[in-house]
């Protein structure tokens, strides 16, 4: 088996197209992320970092009032120092506002549950509210740090990371079975019943190793680039500090969410690998395999982000597609659940279940397809 896996890895990595695609994408991404950062830096945050107490919030408000008074009614340009300080003070105000929103939402849920209990209610909506309340009460949004670098690393996954993983998997794996038909190798490989199963297993293992390497490359690239540009601190900040996650009910700091996000991305990518392998096994032409797999990967993006088709049931289903799971962010941006026999199940757990089912289904069909193929 080890020899088969090595041979399959050799066939994947001998494709010049994967190196060209990777270099071109990383080059274009580097250009798009270039330029000088014009915001606050670590030094501007140092005197404010740590737990965001009421005293610190009041001091920040007073400092903001003092800066504003200097330019009140004056048509003059703000100094660079005041502009930087104002950015930090605004960030403090925003974080404190999100903590207030969290507390207000928790109080509203308590009132709702109290009313529901008085009325004898104990259905899905009440269970959903109880889950939401327990999540909101499990954390506080009160840790303030300069986290631009950490935020950019996290944002890279659902933008450039998604594109790189999808493109590299399509380019590297679309021909993994279909190319055997073109070269006539399929007849040799299908001559043994035992060999068929070993062959499929070797291709799966090689594909997963290729996936792991692709993700490792762009993740290291992202970390090095963002830390070099913005610094590597702030990972202890709550994930709610990032604007898109400001309403998230998950009690995670940026470091924890970063690992969870990467794990979810990998799970979705394994789902894409399984789909690509199955399509490649069913198609005798590499280009057809590439087009079908590419369409399945891009369709959720086209429907939701480009065409912006607003059909509730369709949008809900697509949230659990392999593409959206690879993007990850929509699963954690808000409190969202699915009603499963009267029990509220959070989106991330639904996504995990869907991906596991997709992977098992595709791999079962793949083994079945190769087992039933006949030698001509």
VENVEN-V802249 format. One record per residue. N is the residue number from 1. RES is the residue in one small letter. PHI is phi in radians with two decimals (999 if undefined). BURIAL is b if it has 9 or more other ideal C-beta (glycine too) atoms within 8 Angstrom, else e. Layout:
N|RES|PHI|BURIAL + N|RES|PHI|BURIAL
//
This chain:
1|x|999|e + 2|x|-1.05|e + 3|x|-1.15|e + 4|x|-1.11|b + 5|x|-1.09|b + 6|x|-1.07|e + 7|x|-1.17|b + 8|x|-1.18|b + 9|x|-1.10|b + 10|x|-1.06|e + 11|x|-1.16|b + 12|x|-1.21|b + 13|x|-1.44|e + 14|x|-1.46|e + 15|x|-1.31|b + 16|x|-1.15|e + 17|x|-1.08|e + 18|x|-1.21|b + 19|x|-1.27|e + 20|x|-1.10|e + 21|x|-1.09|b + 22|x|-1.15|b + 23|x|-1.10|e + 24|x|-1.09|e + 25|x|-1.13|b + 26|x|-1.12|b + 27|x|-1.13|e + 28|x|-1.13|e + 29|x|-1.14|b + 30|x|-1.05|b + 31|x|-1.13|e + 32|x|-1.22|e + 33|x|-1.70|e + 34|x|-1.31|e + 35|x|1.65|e + 36|x|-1.55|e + 37|x|-1.39|e + 38|x|-1.84|e + 39|x|-1.84|e + 40|x|-1.22|b + 41|x|-2.18|b + 42|x|-0.98|e + 43|x|-1.09|e + 44|x|-1.20|b + 45|x|-1.65|b + 46|x|-0.93|e + 47|x|-1.30|e + 48|x|-1.95|b + 49|x|-1.19|e + 50|x|2.08|e + 51|x|-1.21|e + 52|x|-1.55|b + 53|x|-1.41|e + 54|x|-1.09|e + 55|x|-1.10|e + 56|x|-1.20|b + 57|x|-1.13|b + 58|x|-1.13|e + 59|x|-1.11|e + 60|x|-1.12|b + 61|x|-1.13|b + 62|x|-1.14|e + 63|x|-1.10|b + 64|x|-1.12|b + 65|x|-1.09|e + 66|x|-1.15|e + 67|x|-1.17|b + 68|x|-1.08|e + 69|x|-1.10|e + 70|x|-1.16|e + 71|x|-2.01|b + 72|x|-1.12|e + 73|x|1.34|e + 74|x|-1.81|e + 75|x|-1.63|e + 76|x|-2.24|e + 77|x|-1.35|e + 78|x|-1.16|e + 79|x|-1.24|e + 80|x|-1.05|e + 81|x|-1.11|e + 82|x|-1.17|b + 83|x|-1.13|b + 84|x|-1.12|b + 85|x|-1.09|b + 86|x|-1.10|b + 87|x|-1.11|b + 88|x|-1.16|b + 89|x|-1.14|b + 90|x|-1.16|b + 91|x|-1.11|b + 92|x|-1.10|b + 93|x|-1.07|b + 94|x|-1.11|e + 95|x|-1.15|b + 96|x|-1.12|b + 97|x|-1.11|e + 98|x|-1.20|b + 99|x|-1.16|b + 100|x|-1.12|e + 101|x|-1.08|b + 102|x|-1.05|b + 103|x|-1.12|e + 104|x|-1.14|e + 105|x|-1.13|b + 106|x|-1.10|b + 107|x|-1.14|e + 108|x|-1.11|e + 109|x|-1.17|b + 110|x|-1.07|b + 111|x|-1.11|e + 112|x|-1.08|b + 113|x|-1.18|b + 114|x|-1.11|e + 115|x|-1.09|e + 116|x|-1.11|b + 117|x|-1.16|e + 118|x|-1.11|e + 119|x|-1.57|e + 120|x|1.36|e + 121|x|-1.41|e + 122|x|-2.72|e + 123|x|-1.88|e + 124|x|-1.06|b + 125|x|-1.09|e + 126|x|-1.20|b + 127|x|-1.11|b + 128|x|-1.11|b + 129|x|-1.13|b + 130|x|-1.09|b + 131|x|-1.12|b + 132|x|-1.06|b + 133|x|-1.10|b + 134|x|-1.09|e + 135|x|-1.23|b + 136|x|-1.16|b + 137|x|-1.45|e + 138|x|-1.55|e + 139|x|-2.69|e + 140|x|-2.27|e + 141|x|-1.69|b + 142|x|-2.44|b + 143|x|-1.94|b + 144|x|-2.00|b + 145|x|-2.52|b + 146|x|-1.32|b + 147|x|-2.27|b + 148|x|-1.06|b + 149|x|-1.07|b + 150|x|-1.08|b + 151|x|-1.11|b + 152|x|-1.20|b + 153|x|-1.08|b + 154|x|-1.17|b + 155|x|-1.19|b + 156|x|-1.06|b + 157|x|-1.07|b + 158|x|-1.48|b + 159|x|-2.03|e + 160|x|-1.20|b + 161|x|-1.05|b + 162|x|-1.04|b + 163|x|-1.14|b + 164|x|-1.12|b + 165|x|-1.05|b + 166|x|-1.06|b + 167|x|-1.14|b + 168|x|-1.19|b + 169|x|-1.19|b + 170|x|-1.13|b + 171|x|-1.15|b + 172|x|-1.45|b + 173|x|-2.02|b + 174|x|-1.06|b + 175|x|-1.75|b + 176|x|-1.10|b + 177|x|-1.87|b + 178|x|-1.08|b + 179|x|-1.19|b + 180|x|-1.15|b + 181|x|-1.16|b + 182|x|-1.19|b + 183|x|-1.62|e + 184|x|1.44|e + 185|x|-1.18|e + 186|x|-1.09|b + 187|x|-1.15|b + 188|x|-1.22|e + 189|x|-1.27|b + 190|x|-1.51|b + 191|x|-1.28|e + 192|x|-2.20|e + 193|x|-1.07|e + 194|x|-1.16|e + 195|x|-1.10|b + 196|x|-1.09|b + 197|x|-1.13|b + 198|x|-1.11|b + 199|x|-1.10|b + 200|x|-1.09|b + 201|x|-1.09|b + 202|x|-1.13|b + 203|x|-1.15|b + 204|x|-1.12|b + 205|x|-1.11|b + 206|x|-1.13|b + 207|x|-1.14|b + 208|x|-1.19|b + 209|x|-1.13|b + 210|x|-1.09|b + 211|x|-1.03|b + 212|x|-1.05|b + 213|x|-1.18|e + 214|x|-1.05|b + 215|x|-1.13|b + 216|x|-1.06|e + 217|x|-1.11|b + 218|x|-1.30|b + 219|x|-1.22|b + 220|x|-1.12|e + 221|x|-1.02|b + 222|x|-1.12|b + 223|x|-1.08|b + 224|x|-1.08|e + 225|x|-1.14|b + 226|x|-1.25|b + 227|x|-1.18|b + 228|x|-1.10|e + 229|x|-1.57|b + 230|x|-2.08|e + 231|x|1.64|b + 232|x|-1.90|e + 233|x|-1.58|b + 234|x|1.53|b + 235|x|-1.22|b + 236|x|-1.48|e + 237|x|-1.18|b + 238|x|-1.14|b + 239|x|-1.08|b + 240|x|-1.17|b + 241|x|-1.15|b + 242|x|-1.35|b + 243|x|-0.95|e + 244|x|-1.20|e + 245|x|-1.88|b + 246|x|-1.10|b + 247|x|-1.84|b + 248|x|-1.22|b + 249|x|-1.65|b + 250|x|-1.56|e + 251|x|-1.50|e + 252|x|-2.36|b + 253|x|-1.49|b + 254|x|-1.14|b + 255|x|-1.13|b + 256|x|-1.09|b + 257|x|-1.11|b + 258|x|-1.03|b + 259|x|-1.20|e + 260|x|-1.08|b + 261|x|-1.04|b + 262|x|-1.13|b + 263|x|-1.11|e + 264|x|-1.14|b + 265|x|-1.05|b + 266|x|-1.10|b + 267|x|-1.09|b + 268|x|-1.10|b + 269|x|-1.18|b + 270|x|-1.11|b + 271|x|-1.06|b + 272|x|-1.14|b + 273|x|-1.00|b + 274|x|-1.07|b + 275|x|-1.14|b + 276|x|-1.08|b + 277|x|-1.11|b + 278|x|-1.13|b + 279|x|-1.09|b + 280|x|-1.10|b + 281|x|-1.21|b + 282|x|-1.56|e + 283|x|-1.86|b + 284|x|-1.56|e + 285|x|-2.12|b + 286|x|-1.06|b + 287|x|-1.10|e + 288|x|-1.14|b + 289|x|-1.06|b + 290|x|-1.11|b + 291|x|-1.16|e + 292|x|-1.15|b + 293|x|-1.12|b + 294|x|-1.11|b + 295|x|-1.13|e + 296|x|-1.10|b + 297|x|-1.28|b + 298|x|-1.46|b + 299|x|-0.97|b + 300|x|-1.06|b + 301|x|-1.17|b + 302|x|-1.11|b + 303|x|-1.18|b + 304|x|-1.48|b + 305|x|-1.66|e + 306|x|-1.76|e + 307|x|-1.32|e + 308|x|0.92|e + 309|x|-1.23|e + 310|x|-1.78|e + 311|x|-2.02|e + 312|x|-0.92|e + 313|x|-1.16|e + 314|x|-1.20|b + 315|x|-1.06|b + 316|x|-1.11|e + 317|x|-1.13|e + 318|x|-1.18|b + 319|x|-1.05|b + 320|x|-1.89|b + 321|x|-1.27|b + 322|x|-1.06|b + 323|x|-1.16|b + 324|x|-1.21|b + 325|x|-1.18|b + 326|x|-1.14|b + 327|x|-1.27|b + 328|x|1.26|b + 329|x|-0.90|b + 330|x|-1.12|b + 331|x|-1.29|b + 332|x|-2.13|b + 333|x|-1.31|b + 334|x|-2.60|e + 335|x|-1.52|b + 336|x|-2.34|e + 337|x|-2.36|b + 338|x|-2.04|e + 339|x|-1.39|b + 340|x|-2.02|e + 341|x|0.94|e + 342|x|1.49|e + 343|x|-1.89|e + 344|x|-1.38|b + 345|x|-2.01|b + 346|x|-1.12|b + 347|x|-0.88|b + 348|x|-1.02|b + 349|x|-1.26|e + 350|x|-1.13|b + 351|x|-1.07|b + 352|x|-1.07|b + 353|x|-1.09|e + 354|x|-1.12|b + 355|x|-1.15|b + 356|x|-1.08|b + 357|x|-1.11|e + 358|x|-1.10|b + 359|x|-1.11|b + 360|x|-1.09|e + 361|x|-1.10|e + 362|x|-1.12|b + 363|x|-1.21|b + 364|x|-1.11|e + 365|x|-1.15|b + 366|x|-1.13|b + 367|x|-1.07|b + 368|x|-1.13|e + 369|x|-1.09|b + 370|x|-1.23|b + 371|x|-1.19|b + 372|x|-1.54|e + 373|x|-1.15|b + 374|x|-1.85|e + 375|x|-1.39|e + 376|x|-1.49|e
//
